[in-house]
Amino acid sequence: MGINFVDTTLRDGEQKACIALNVEQKVKIAKIIDDMGIDQIEAGVPAMGGDEKKSIEKIMSLDLKSKISSWNRMSIKDIDDSVDCGVDIIHISIPSSDIQIRSKLGKDREWVINNMRNCITYAIDKGYEVTVGLEDASRADINFLIELCTVVFEIGVKRVRYADTVGILYPRKIFYNIKKLMKEVPLEVEIHAHNDFGMALPNSFGAVEAGAKFVNCTITGMGERAGNCDFIKFVEVMNKLYDKGTYSRNFSDLIEMEETIRNIINYD
């Protein structure tokens, strides 16, 4: 299958109700996630400042094997905060549905494309690897998504995140949309699924079946609203149902490490 995991426990996972992690907790969790063999850790949002920024800087000082990324709005100021932290990857989230662009932001598609181009170019010119998030992609016009992907590919971005921001997807639809995107634009695709209706796991596998090589997960599936794709459950399905038992760590070790993280968070 060749799946790469992007763990977003420290960013999206922390948006779970009643969860607030301090610097020490985040550093401990990052070390364990790195030991799990995760390819990339989304460590947080530097633009929040304060302890959030301190925790990312501290994680960067650990010299972990996992690549460390930060989440940014489509904003030069956000990107500057990420540059301050010296992260490996700058992730820029792009509003992609008309509901977000027009109703939430009061802007139009041309504004999105122009600002996206400026922000990506700015980060690349500073020497950073950039990934782009198609925020609210599941409610977006597929042709506009293709247009956005074409622009970012021409600028030099190699990977986009297809985000089911409001949790409305089902496997057949996500398979079709990602298949179409990858047919039109030669980009790597990352899936970011939310667990509304219990669909994060099947939707993530639907994306993988379509060709997505990167899967966003969290420890225990914690996250905003109903949560995100559960890393342990994804690995278990991958190993047992898909007969792809190639993950680098022993499954029982992963369970033990998950329990350690639960204890750090005091999460039931």
N, C-alpha and C positions, 0 to 999 in steps of 0.2 A: 504493500500500500504506500509506503514511503511518506508517512504522515509526520508533519512537524507540529509540535504543540506550542501555542502561545498562551502562557498562564496569565490571567488577568485578575487573580485573587486580590492583589494589592491595589487595584484600580476599580474595576467594576464590581468585584466581590465585596469590597468594603462599602458599597452602596446598599447592601442589605440593611434593613431596618435594625436599629440598636447595635450596629457594629461600628466601632471607632477605634482604630489601631494607633498606638503611639510609635515613636521611632524605634524603640527597642523591639517591640513586637514585629514590626515590619522587617527589620533586619534578620531576626531569627527565622521568620517565615521564608524570606528570600533564600537563606542558606539551605533550608530543607527542600524547597522547590528546586533549587539548583542541583541538590544531591539526588533528586528524583530523575534527573536526566532531561529536564524540560529544555527545549531549544531556545525559548525567549520568554523573558519575564517582563510584563507590562507593569512597571514599578509605581506608576501614579501620574499625577498631574502637577508638574512643577509650577504652573501659573497660580496654583492655590497658595504658594508661599509657605512660610512658617515651618511647622514640623513636616509637612508633606515634602517640601523641597529638601529639608535636611535629611529625611529618610532616604530619598533617592540618591543624594550625594554620598551618604554613608554606604548604601548598597553598591554604588559604583566603586567605592574604595576597597571592596572585598575581593575584586578581581575574580569574579565567578566565571564558571564555564558558560553559563547561559548568557545570551545577549540580553542587554537591558534596554527597554524602550520606554518612552514617555508618551502620554496622550496629550494632544494639543488641539485647541480650536483652530479655525482658519484665521490665525492672528500672528502677526510678526512679533508682538509682545510675548505671546505664549511661547513661540519658538525661541526667543532670546532667553527665556527662563529655562528651557530645556538645554540650550547651549551652555548655560551656567553650570548645569549638573553634569555635563560631559557624557551624556548617554550614548549608547551605541546606535540606536535607531530613533528617529523622530517620526512619530505617527501623527498625521494631520487628518482630522475628521472633517469631511466635506458634506454639508447638507445637500441631499440629492433628490428628495421628494418635493413636489410642488407644495404639498401641505406645509412642510417646514420652510421652504424658500419664501413663499408668498404670505402664508397666514401667520407664521411664527416670526419671520425676520422682516417681512415687508419688502423683499427684494425680488429680483428676477434671475433667470438662468444665466444671462450674460454676466451679471454681477458675480455670481458664483464662479463661473469659469475664469474671469479676470483675476479675482482675488485668490483663487486656488493656484493659478499659474504663478502669481507673485510670491505666494508663501512657499510653494514647493521649490521654486528657483532660488529663493533666499536661503533655504536650508541646505540645498544641494551645493550652492556656491560656498557654503561654509564647511563643506567636506563631509556632510552627514548622509548616511543611508536614510532614505525616506520611504515610508509606506503611507498609503492613502486609505482612509476609511470612507466608504460610501454609506454615510449615515442615513438611516431610514430607507435603505435600498429596497426593502420589501414592499414599500408603498410608492416607489418611484417608477417613472416611465422607463421601460427597458431601453428605449432608443436614446434617452438622455443619459442613462448609465453608460451606454456604449460610447456616446460622445465624450463624457467625462474620462472614461478609461483611455480613449484614443489620445486625448490631450495629455494625460499624465504619462502615458507610454512615450509619447514624443518628447516630453521633457526629460525623461530618463528614469522614471519610477518603474520598478519591476514587479511590485506586489500591491494589490488592493484588497481591502477588507469589505466583504459583503455583509452588512449588518442588518439583522432582523430586529431593529431597535424597539419596536412595539410588540413583538412576539405574535405575528399573525401568519407566519409561513407554515407550509406543510411540505413533506419531502418531494412530491412530484413537481410542485411549482418551483422549489428552489433548485431541483435538478435541471429543469428546463431553463431557468434564468441564468444559472452559472454556465451551463453548457453553451448557451447562446453568446454570453459575454466572452468566453474563452475562444469561441469560434471566430468572433469578430476582432478581438484584440489579444495578442500573444502575451498576456500578463499572468503571473501566478495569482491565485485567488485564495483568500483566507476567509473562513466562515465564522461569524460571530452570532450565535443563536441564544435567544432567551427562552426560558422554560415555561412560558405561558401555555396552558393546556398540556403541560408535560411533554412538549415537542422539541426541546433543545437537543436531546440525544438523536432521535430519528432525523431531525433536520440537518444536524451536523453530518450524519452518515449519508444523507441525500446529497449534500454538497460534495462530500468525498467521492461518491459514486460518479458525480458529474466531472470530477477532475481537480477539485480543490485539494491543495497540498498542505494547507495550514489550518489548524483547528483551534479556536479559542476555547479555553476551559477554565474552570476555577476548582479549587479544592472544596470538596463536599457539594459542589454545584451552587455555592452561595453567590448572591448577587442581587441586583435591583429587581424589585417586584417578586416574581416567582423564581428568580435565580438564573444561572447560566448553565452551560453544558458541564456536567460532572466529569472531571478528569478520570477518576478511578473507574467509573462506570463505562466511560468511553473505551478505556484500555481493556476492560473485561470483555466488552462486546467484540472489540477488535480481535482479541486473542481467542475467544471461545466460539463466536458465531462466524467470524470471517476467517478463522484458522490462520491468523497472522501473528502468532506468538513470538514476535521479534522485538518487543520493547525491551530496552536495555536493562531495566531493573526487574528483580523478582517481584511478582505480584504481592506476595505476603509482606515484603519490605515496604511496598507502596502503601499498603493498608496501615502499617505501623507508623509510617511517616505522616499519613493523613491524620491519624489519631493524635500525634504529637502537635500538629498544627491546631487541631480542635482544642486541645488543652491550652495552647498559647492564647487563642482567641476567647476561650471560655464559651465555646459555641456548642449548643446542644442540637 
